[in-house]
C-alpha cells in the first residue's frame, strides 16, 4: 500500500510540474510566439504555399484557439480556420513573395493578452522595408500557447 501511495504521489507531482511548465510563458515567450505566428503566416501567404505551411502555422496554436476577425465577421475554431486557409489556397489567394513581410510595430502587454500593432510591407530594392497602414490584433494565451487571435481592423 505504501508503494502505491508513493507512485501516485510521484505521478501527481510530475503532472503538476508539467502543467506548470506548459503554462509558464512570460511576455517574452508570448512575443516570441507572436513573431513565429507572423513568420508562419507570411509563409502561408506566399505563392506556392501548401497545406503543410498551413498546418505548421496552426501547430503553433493552442488546440482550442479562436480566430476572430471583426470586420469580416469571421469566428473560427482551429478546424474551421484550417478549412478557410485551404479554401483560400485552392482559389489562389496566396500570391505574395519573399519580399512581402508582416512586422510588429508596437505591443501592449496584459495578463495573458498582448495587443499588437503590425503592418504588412514590402522589402524594397534598397533593402528597406516599406510598410502599409498599421493594423491591430489581440492575442490571448492559454497554457502557454496562442489561444486567441482577434483582428480588430
C-alpha positions as semicolon CSV with decimal commas, in nm:
position;residue;x (nm);y (nm);z (nm)
1;X;0,000;0,000;0,000
2;X;0,284;0,240;0,086
3;X;0,445;0,168;-0,252
4;X;0,122;0,250;-0,442
5;X;0,089;0,575;-0,248
6;X;0,447;0,677;-0,337
7;X;0,389;0,604;-0,706
8;X;0,063;0,801;-0,701
9;X;0,232;1,093;-0,526
10;X;0,521;1,090;-0,774
11;X;0,283;1,084;-1,073
12;X;0,080;1,371;-0,927
13;X;0,397;1,579;-0,881
14;X;0,508;1,501;-1,236
15;X;0,171;1,600;-1,383
16;X;0,161;1,925;-1,184
17;X;0,517;2,019;-1,278
18;X;0,446;1,954;-1,648
19;X;0,133;2,170;-1,627
20;X;0,334;2,449;-1,464
21;X;0,599;2,429;-1,736
22;X;0,335;2,433;-2,011
23;X;0,166;2,741;-1,867
24;X;0,477;2,935;-1,767
25;X;0,513;3,155;-2,071
26;X;0,606;3,512;-1,978
27;X;0,567;3,815;-2,206
28;X;0,900;3,744;-2,381
29;X;0,785;3,390;-2,458
30;X;0,448;3,524;-2,577
31;X;0,610;3,783;-2,805
32;X;0,835;3,512;-2,949
33;X;0,526;3,306;-3,028
34;X;0,363;3,605;-3,196
35;X;0,675;3,661;-3,409
36;X;0,663;3,293;-3,506
37;X;0,294;3,334;-3,591
38;X;0,363;3,624;-3,829
39;X;0,657;3,441;-3,987
40;X;0,444;3,130;-4,044
41;X;0,156;3,346;-4,174
42;X;0,396;3,507;-4,423
43;X;0,487;3,158;-4,550
44;X;0,119;3,067;-4,591
45;X;0,059;3,393;-4,784
46;X;0,330;3,320;-5,042
47;X;0,272;3,186;-5,389
48;X;0,344;2,813;-5,385
49;X;0,248;2,764;-5,021
50;X;0,091;2,434;-4,923
51;X;-0,130;2,269;-4,664
52;X;0,195;2,180;-4,485
53;X;0,257;2,555;-4,434
54;X;-0,098;2,596;-4,303
55;X;-0,054;2,306;-4,064
56;X;0,280;2,446;-3,944
57;X;0,108;2,775;-3,864
58;X;-0,179;2,607;-3,682
59;X;0,059;2,381;-3,488
60;X;0,177;2,697;-3,310
61;X;-0,172;2,743;-3,167
62;X;-0,348;2,601;-2,864
63;X;-0,591;2,321;-2,955
64;X;-0,883;2,545;-2,853
65;X;-0,766;2,853;-3,044
66;X;-1,028;3,102;-3,165
67;X;-0,971;3,323;-3,468
68;X;-1,197;3,624;-3,483
69;X;-1,194;3,895;-3,747
70;X;-1,438;4,168;-3,650
71;X;-1,465;4,337;-3,992
72;X;-1,510;4,013;-4,188
73;X;-1,733;3,856;-3,921
74;X;-1,505;3,551;-3,903
75;X;-1,528;3,339;-3,589
76;X;-1,334;3,015;-3,634
77;X;-1,212;2,734;-3,416
78;X;-0,890;2,561;-3,526
79;X;-1,065;2,319;-3,765
80;X;-1,274;2,589;-3,935
81;X;-0,973;2,820;-3,956
82;X;-0,777;2,546;-4,133
83;X;-1,064;2,495;-4,380
84;X;-1,073;2,870;-4,450
85;X;-0,698;2,872;-4,519
86;X;-0,735;2,572;-4,753
87;X;-1,024;2,740;-4,940
88;X;-0,804;3,047;-4,995
89;X;-0,512;2,828;-5,102
90;X;-0,727;2,641;-5,357
91;X;-0,867;2,962;-5,505
92;X;-0,515;3,101;-5,550
93;X;-0,546;3,382;-5,296
94;X;-0,187;3,349;-5,174
95;X;0,038;3,528;-5,422
96;X;0,297;3,707;-5,206
97;X;0,670;3,654;-5,249
98;X;0,961;3,653;-5,006
99;X;0,977;4,035;-5,014
100;X;0,630;4,062;-4,859
101;X;0,662;4,066;-4,483
102;X;0,447;4,148;-4,182
103;X;0,623;4,325;-3,896
104;X;0,530;4,416;-3,542
105;X;0,534;4,792;-3,486
106;X;0,423;4,815;-3,121
107;X;0,289;4,596;-2,844
108;X;0,093;4,643;-2,522
109;X;0,130;4,367;-2,266
110;X;-0,155;4,247;-2,049
111;X;-0,217;3,944;-1,833
112;X;-0,224;3,656;-2,086
113;X;-0,305;3,905;-2,365
114;X;-0,092;4,117;-2,594
115;X;-0,226;4,386;-2,826
116;X;-0,009;4,413;-3,136
117;X;0,013;4,696;-3,386
118;X;0,154;4,543;-3,704
119;X;0,180;4,621;-4,070
120;X;0,214;4,444;-4,399
121;X;0,505;4,567;-4,603
122;X;0,743;4,502;-4,888
123;X;1,123;4,493;-4,881
124;X;1,243;4,742;-5,142
125;X;1,540;4,705;-5,376
126;X;1,741;4,922;-5,135
127;X;1,674;4,666;-4,859
128;X;1,443;4,897;-4,666
129;X;1,101;4,776;-4,564
130;X;0,808;4,988;-4,685
131;X;0,504;4,945;-4,462
132;X;0,139;4,985;-4,549
133;X;-0,122;5,103;-4,299
134;X;-0,091;4,983;-3,939
135;X;-0,334;4,716;-3,816
136;X;-0,437;4,592;-3,472
137;X;-0,466;4,235;-3,344
138;X;-0,521;4,098;-2,994
139;X;-0,352;3,772;-2,895
140;X;-0,464;3,566;-2,597
141;X;-0,270;3,284;-2,433
142;X;-0,382;2,968;-2,257
143;X;-0,143;2,709;-2,112
144;X;0,147;2,895;-2,268
145;X;0,016;2,887;-2,628
146;X;-0,176;3,127;-2,851
147;X;-0,545;3,064;-2,790
148;X;-0,697;3,381;-2,937
149;X;-0,623;3,582;-3,248
150;X;-0,868;3,870;-3,275
151;X;-0,816;4,101;-3,572
152;X;-0,953;4,449;-3,500
153;X;-0,940;4,612;-3,840
